[in-house]
Amino acid sequence: MMAAAAAAEEGASVCLLEPNERLGKKLNITGKGRCNVTNNCDLEEFLRSVPCNGRFLYSAYSRFTSADVMAFFEALDVPLKTERGNRVFPASDRAFDISGALERRLKKLHVSILRDKARALLIRDGVLQGVKGERESYHANRVVIATGGVSYPLTGSTGDGYRLAKQAGHTVQEPRGSLVPLCAAGELCPSLQGLSLKNAALRVYENNKKIYSDFGEMLFTHFGVSGPMILSASAHMRHFDKKRYRLEIDLKPALDEAALDKRLLSDFAKHANSDFINSLDALLPRKLIEPFVRLTEIDPHQKVHDLTKEQRRRVLALLKALPIEITGPRPVAEAIVTSGGVTVKEVNPSTMESKLLPGLYFAGEVLDADAYTGGFNLQIAWCTGHLAGKSAASGSPSK
């Protein structure tokens, strides 16, 4: 939609092929239906938040920054607000306001919206001539592929863009999930299914080397862990085939070890004659107590006044570093975004045009570039779509 609008603004005659019954189906479920439009940050912060091929996006972002995106939507009568972490949302908290504004913009620009699915590029003697759809063929000397990746396939992201890119000779990096829930070993997570932690700290280890830390919310599930903090962490875990990953959850991040030890001594003094399992109510969510006690390997019915210093240290260590061994990500269909895609070395970063087939452009998630949570991935979609549309509309395809 952004690419179509940008091309039409340049005076091009634009046809948008959309296989879904309505535009913006995937956009409407982003941000839990609120749509995290962008992140209100500068260029360097944006590039730091794109761990996969961020520098490739330098020109695209510079031409259509997050401030430009915000101005674009506010000019279309969608008031925005900035929340924690510089995340930008519609003031209404309705993703439909964003997709609706884009749809109105396309209609005003007389973009033809056709309900069809692209099946193949029309290429003759090395010259791009349009797109073959399921219903008919569409002739054009410039084509923008903005099909998304393979996450959330029910929204239409079924990998069609990769197939079209390969037809043009492009290399496609194997798609996999990013910003995806994680599977864990053992029975801890299934026993805690449904438990949400609101103010926990997270450390991620790759082969015992700490590679990432965060603070926020997480959720235990029947398969492992999910939630905002986990999804962000998953973007740093890219080598499950070669390396081992472990999470450590700090259940009491507001207290350092010395302060937490004093807290334990105080709590245990109050419950001196209680069973150990009945002494943790003030420290842990009820659902976590029994699994936590099992991890300490302390008899749940041992009296608190009989706990040794070594046992107390064991409790302290687990409170500060609850370990979770990660076995891998959930399927890519459950990921928020797709990592992998069209190799960016084969795309001109100043125009988003293919270096292999003049007149072919790429935008958004179909490219091998993905970011952390916080509005950065939608910003990639906006700025690459804007640049691809503008470039496609400006004169003949480059040689």
Protein Blocks (a to p, Z undefined) as FASTA:
>chain_A
ZZmmmmmmnopacddddfbfbehklmmmgghhnopabacddfklmmmmmmgoklmmmmmm
mmocfklmmmmmmmnopacdddehhiacdfklpaklmmmmmmmmmmmnopacdddddfbd
cdeehiafbjcdfkbccddfbdcddebjmeoklnopgolmmmmmmmnopacdddddehia
dddedjklmmmgoiacfbbcddddeehiafbdceddddddfklpgdjklmmmmmmmcblm
lmccdddddfblmbcfklmmmmmmmmmmmmmmpcfklmmmmmpcfklmmmmmmmnopafk
bcfklpcfklmmmmmmmmmoccdddfbdcdfklpmbdcedjdfklpcfklopafklghia
cehjlpccdddehhjmmmmmmmmmmmmmmmmmnojadZZ
